[in-house]
Amino acid sequence: KLPSSAYINWDTYCPSIRPGLWLLSLSPQSASRSYSYFTSPMAKSPEEQHPVNVVGWAAEDSSGVLAPINFSRRATGEKDVTFKVLYCGICHTDLHQIKNEWGNTIYPVIPGHEIVGVVTEVGGKVLKFKVGDKVGVGCLVGSCHSCENCANDLENYCPKMILTYNGIYHDGTPTYGGYSNIMVCDESFVISIPENLALDACAPLLCAGITTYSPLRYFGLDKPGMHVGVVGLGGLGHVAVKFAKAFGVKVTVISTSPDKKIEAIDRLGADSFLVSSDPDQMQVAMGTMDGIIDTVSATHPLLPLIGLLKSHGKLVMVGVPEKPLELPVFPLLIGRKLVAGSAIGGIKETQEMIDFAAKHNITADIELIPMDYVNTAMERLMKTDVRYRFVIDIGNTLKH
């Protein structure tokens, strides 16, 4: 999808393209656009971009089929931490990206931003980590370090943030994620994993955990005695319930599936369960909640959820529906209610979240899978057939 102007910033529209020659044909009459790319002699394949040989699994096109790939990572820099990847969670974002459902995928794409392992090498100026430490990397591996957001430990909102995969690093090469045996990352974006947290079950906290912990904290929904709703009981929702309960909050799970009630209350400790498709149940719960964390990525109505809020209540969106949702304004005015969004968290807050999880023994409920099961796992994820997060056993099953 190209802009109408003939003056195009290719870094914006095609950030994965190496320097080369573009031929652009614009036809105002037909509004058709075509272009060709002639690869520069400077362009390098993934396995030639850096000196360290790495093995991973990648999708090469929008079919989303993942297969083994040889690629490379940079050598350990003076501020870098290199670690052996032991486990990597599968986030729904991975599914979106391998299929290019958001229209920004850089192929080949090696997914994975819930990455944990053990340090094997550190750079000469690394201060926080040493060989043998248990560490993790979440959704970010870089930012500008100079903007207002970075100054306030909000690298996740830096306009120049660098994603762990499907991004472009400072050196101009693509970033590759945790479906691989080795990870190299600037120590500023590495998280220390406490000893008492199981590595496999804590991996999803680096995305799902911080995605739900951050809005609970930022929007003041972490006070004992408050009443918080959690919409959806999937990878995000089940962790949101655990964090909210650890804060001492009364939790109601809101779901379209009545059969999840026992799971929500007996296994996860929710205080109550609300079937959103039942108008009688929804009517009884009107105006009872201080806030709602909405984790659903499917298209769904917001009006019933807004009705559940007390005056000054907050509906916080953390799921990413593919289509825009309809937002009725009048119900917001009556009660001064707020609809907001929240995306992961900064590195300082992510470390705070992991430490809080260790203190309260919070981990994700996972299904551990071998690397070669990943395509089946993606098919099951599309059907929400997982309770509640797939985690790949990289260390034991990724074959060289």
C-alpha positions in Angstrom: 0.0 0.0 0.0 1.8 3.1 -1.2 1.0 6.8 -0.7 -0.3 8.9 -3.5 2.7 11.1 -3.6 5.6 10.2 -5.8 8.0 11.3 -3.0 8.2 8.2 -0.8 10.1 7.5 2.4 10.9 3.9 1.8 12.2 3.5 5.4 8.6 4.0 6.5 6.9 1.7 3.9 9.5 -1.0 3.4 11.9 -0.9 6.3 13.3 -4.3 5.6 14.7 -3.3 2.2 18.5 -3.0 1.9 19.9 -0.2 -0.2 19.2 -0.6 -3.9 17.3 0.8 -6.9 13.5 1.3 -6.9 11.5 1.8 -10.1 8.1 3.3 -9.4 5.3 3.7 -11.9 2.3 5.8 -11.0 -0.8 6.0 -13.2 -3.1 8.8 -12.1 -5.8 7.5 -14.4 -6.0 4.0 -13.1 -4.6 4.8 -9.6 -2.5 1.7 -10.1 1.0 1.4 -8.7 3.7 -1.0 -9.4 7.3 -1.2 -8.3 10.4 -3.3 -8.8 13.4 -3.8 -6.5 16.9 -4.5 -7.8 18.9 -5.9 -5.0 22.1 -4.1 -4.1 25.3 -6.0 -4.1 25.6 -4.9 -0.4 22.4 -6.8 0.6 23.1 -9.9 2.7 21.1 -13.0 3.5 20.1 -13.6 7.1 23.0 -16.0 7.7 25.5 -13.5 6.4 24.5 -10.4 8.3 26.5 -11.1 11.5 29.4 -13.4 12.6 27.6 -15.7 15.0 25.8 -18.7 13.5 22.3 -19.3 14.9 19.5 -21.8 14.3 15.8 -20.9 14.4 12.4 -21.3 12.9 11.0 -18.7 10.5 8.1 -18.0 8.3 9.1 -17.0 4.8 5.7 -15.7 3.5 2.2 -14.9 4.5 1.2 -18.6 4.6 2.7 -18.4 8.1 4.3 -21.8 7.9 7.3 -22.0 10.1 10.4 -24.0 9.2 14.1 -24.3 10.3 16.4 -21.5 9.2 20.1 -20.8 9.6 20.7 -17.1 10.4 23.2 -15.0 12.3 23.4 -12.7 15.3 26.0 -10.0 16.1 29.0 -10.9 18.3 28.7 -9.9 22.0 29.3 -6.1 22.2 30.7 -4.3 25.2 27.1 -3.6 26.5 25.6 -6.9 25.3 24.3 -10.0 27.1 24.4 -13.2 25.1 22.3 -16.1 26.4 21.3 -19.6 25.5 17.5 -19.6 24.9 15.8 -22.3 26.9 12.1 -21.4 26.5 10.0 -19.1 24.4 6.3 -18.4 24.8 4.0 -18.1 21.8 2.1 -14.9 21.8 -1.0 -14.2 19.6 1.1 -11.4 18.1 3.4 -14.1 16.7 0.4 -15.5 14.8 -0.6 -12.1 13.4 3.0 -11.4 12.3 3.8 -14.7 10.6 0.7 -14.3 8.5 1.2 -10.6 7.9 -2.2 -9.8 9.2 -1.1 -6.3 10.3 0.6 -5.6 6.9 4.1 -4.9 8.3 5.8 -8.2 8.4 9.5 -8.4 7.3 10.2 -11.8 5.9 11.8 -14.0 6.8 10.3 -13.4 10.3 11.6 -15.3 13.3 8.9 -14.8 16.0 9.2 -14.9 19.8 9.3 -12.1 22.4 8.8 -14.1 25.6 12.3 -15.4 25.8 14.2 -16.8 28.8 17.5 -18.6 29.2 20.9 -18.6 30.8 23.7 -16.1 30.2 26.7 -17.5 28.3 28.7 -14.3 27.7 28.7 -10.6 28.7 30.4 -7.6 27.2 33.2 -5.8 29.0 31.0 -2.9 30.1 28.0 -5.0 31.3 27.2 -4.2 34.9 24.0 -6.0 35.8 24.6 -9.6 34.6 27.2 -12.4 34.7 27.6 -15.8 33.0 25.2 -18.3 34.5 22.4 -15.8 35.4 18.8 -16.5 34.5 17.5 -13.8 32.2 14.7 -12.9 29.8 13.9 -10.6 27.0 10.4 -9.3 26.2 9.0 -7.3 23.4 11.7 -4.6 23.1 15.5 -4.7 22.4 16.1 -1.0 21.7 14.9 2.6 22.0 16.4 6.1 21.4 17.3 6.7 25.1 16.8 10.4 24.6 13.1 11.1 24.3 10.8 12.0 27.1 9.3 8.5 27.3 12.8 6.9 27.6 13.7 9.4 30.3 10.6 8.3 32.3 11.4 4.5 31.9 8.7 4.2 29.2 10.7 2.7 26.4 7.6 0.9 25.2 6.2 4.3 24.1 9.4 5.6 22.5 8.7 6.6 18.9 11.9 4.8 17.9 11.5 1.7 20.0 13.0 -1.5 18.4 10.9 -4.6 18.6 12.5 -7.9 19.5 11.5 -9.3 16.1 10.2 -7.8 12.9 12.0 -4.6 13.6 15.2 -2.9 12.3 18.1 -2.6 14.8 20.5 0.4 15.1 22.9 -1.2 12.6 20.2 -1.5 9.9 19.7 -5.2 10.1 16.4 -7.0 11.0 15.7 -8.2 14.5 15.0 -11.9 15.0 13.1 -13.3 17.9 13.2 -16.2 20.4 12.3 -19.1 18.2 16.1 -19.6 18.1 18.9 -21.1 20.2 20.9 -17.9 20.9 19.9 -14.4 21.9 22.0 -11.2 22.0 20.6 -8.1 23.6 21.8 -4.8 25.1 21.8 -5.2 28.9 19.4 -2.3 29.2 16.6 -4.5 27.8 17.4 -7.7 29.6 15.3 -8.8 32.6 16.7 -10.6 35.6 14.7 -13.8 36.4 14.5 -14.6 40.2 15.6 -18.1 41.2 12.2 -19.2 42.5 10.4 -18.7 39.2 10.2 -21.7 36.8 11.7 -20.5 33.6 9.2 -22.2 31.3 6.1 -20.9 33.1 7.5 -17.4 33.7 8.4 -16.8 30.0 4.9 -15.6 29.1 5.1 -12.9 31.8 7.5 -11.0 29.6 4.6 -10.1 27.4 1.3 -11.3 28.8 2.4 -10.5 32.3 3.5 -6.9 31.8 0.6 -6.2 29.4 -1.9 -6.8 32.3 0.2 -5.7 35.2 1.0 -2.3 33.8 -2.6 -1.1 33.4 -3.6 -2.4 36.8 -0.9 -0.3 38.3 -1.1 2.8 36.1 -4.8 3.2 36.3 -5.0 2.6 40.0 -6.8 -0.7 39.8 -4.4 -2.3 42.3 -6.0 -1.2 45.6 -7.4 -3.8 48.0 -11.1 -3.9 48.0 -11.6 -2.5 44.5 -13.7 -4.4 42.0 -12.1 -5.2 38.6 -13.5 -7.1 35.7 -11.3 -9.1 33.3 -12.8 -9.7 29.9 -11.6 -12.9 28.3 -9.9 -15.9 30.0 -7.0 -16.6 27.6 -3.3 -16.0 27.6 -3.7 -12.4 28.9 -6.8 -12.8 30.9 -5.7 -15.6 33.2 -2.6 -13.7 34.1 -4.6 -10.6 34.7 -6.7 -12.5 37.2 -3.6 -13.7 39.1 -2.1 -10.2 39.3 -5.3 -8.6 40.4 -5.9 -11.2 43.1 -2.4 -10.7 44.3 -3.1 -6.9 44.7 -6.1 -7.8 46.9 -8.7 -6.8 44.3 -12.1 -8.4 43.9 -12.1 -10.0 40.4 -15.0 -10.8 38.1 -14.2 -12.8 34.9 -16.4 -11.7 32.0 -16.7 -14.2 29.3 -19.0 -15.4 26.5 -18.3 -19.1 27.5 -20.3 -20.3 30.5 -18.2 -23.4 30.7 -15.2 -21.3 31.9 -16.8 -20.5 35.2 -15.4 -23.4 37.2 -12.0 -22.7 35.7 -12.1 -19.0 36.6 -13.3 -19.4 40.2 -11.9 -22.8 41.3 -8.5 -22.8 39.5 -7.6 -19.1 39.1 -9.3 -17.7 42.2 -11.7 -15.2 40.6 -14.4 -14.1 43.0 -17.3 -14.2 40.5 -18.1 -15.0 36.8 -20.3 -13.1 34.4 -21.6 -14.4 31.1 -21.5 -11.4 28.8 -24.1 -12.9 26.5 -26.7 -13.2 29.4 -28.6 -9.9 29.6 -30.0 -10.7 33.0 -26.6 -11.3 34.5 -25.2 -8.1 32.9 -28.1 -6.1 34.2 -27.6 -7.2 37.8 -23.8 -6.2 37.5 -24.5 -2.8 36.0 -22.4 0.0 37.7 -20.5 -2.3 40.1 -16.9 -2.2 38.8 -14.1 0.2 39.4 -12.3 -0.9 36.2 -12.2 -3.5 33.5 -9.2 -5.0 31.7 -10.3 -6.1 28.3 -8.0 -8.7 26.8 -10.1 -9.8 23.9 -8.6 -9.5 20.4 -11.9 -10.4 18.6 -14.5 -7.8 17.6 -16.9 -7.3 20.4 -19.4 -4.6 21.7 -18.1 -2.1 24.2 -21.4 -0.7 25.3 -22.3 -3.5 27.7 -18.8 -3.3 29.3 -19.1 0.5 29.8 -22.4 -0.2 31.5 -20.7 -2.4 34.1 -18.5 0.5 35.3 -19.2 2.7 38.2 -19.0 6.5 37.8 -15.3 7.4 37.0 -14.7 3.8 36.1 -12.0 2.8 33.5 -12.3 0.3 30.6 -8.7 -0.5 29.6 -8.1 -2.2 26.2 -5.1 -4.5 26.0 -6.3 -6.8 23.2 -5.9 -5.8 19.6 -9.0 -6.5 17.5 -8.4 -6.7 13.7 -11.3 -4.4 13.0 -12.2 -1.0 14.7 -14.6 -1.3 17.6 -17.7 0.9 17.9 -17.3 3.4 20.8 -20.6 5.0 22.0 -19.9 8.4 23.6 -23.0 9.2 25.5 -22.5 6.4 28.1 -19.0 7.8 28.8 -20.4 11.3 29.5 -23.0 9.9 32.0 -20.6 9.0 34.8 -17.4 10.5 33.4 -16.1 7.1 32.4 -12.8 6.4 30.6 -11.9 4.1 27.7 -8.1 3.8 27.5 -5.4 1.6 26.0 -2.2 0.2 27.4 0.8 -1.6 25.6 3.2 -3.8 27.5 5.5 -1.7 29.8 8.9 -0.2 30.2 12.0 -2.2 31.2 11.9 -0.9 34.8 8.3 -1.8 35.2 8.8 -5.2 33.6 11.5 -6.0 36.2 9.1 -4.8 38.9 6.4 -7.1 37.5 8.8 -10.1 37.5 9.9 -9.4 41.0 6.2 -9.1 42.1 5.4 -12.3 40.4 8.3 -14.1 42.2 7.1 -12.7 45.6 3.5 -13.9 45.0 4.5 -17.1 43.1 2.7 -16.0 39.9 3.4 -17.8 36.7 1.4 -18.5 33.5 -0.5 -21.7 33.0 1.3 -23.3 30.1 1.4 -26.2 27.7 5.1 -27.0 27.0 5.7 -28.1 23.4 8.6 -29.3 21.3 9.9 -27.0 18.5 8.6 -29.1 15.7 5.1 -28.9 17.1 5.0 -25.1 16.5 2.9 -25.1 13.3 0.2 -27.3 15.0 0.3 -25.0 18.0 -0.4 -22.0 15.7 -3.4 -23.8 14.3 -4.7 -24.5 17.7 -4.0 -21.0 18.8 -6.3 -19.7 16.0 -9.0 -21.9 17.5 -8.2 -20.7 21.1 -7.4 -24.3 21.8 -4.8 -23.7 24.5 -4.9 -23.4 28.3 -3.5 -20.8 28.4 -0.1 -20.2 26.8 2.1 -22.4 24.6 5.7 -22.4 25.5 8.4 -23.9 23.2 11.0 -26.0 24.9 13.8 -24.5 22.8 16.7 -25.8 24.9 15.8 -29.5 24.6 14.0 -29.7 21.2 15.5 -27.1 18.8 17.7 -29.3 16.6 20.9 -27.8 15.0 
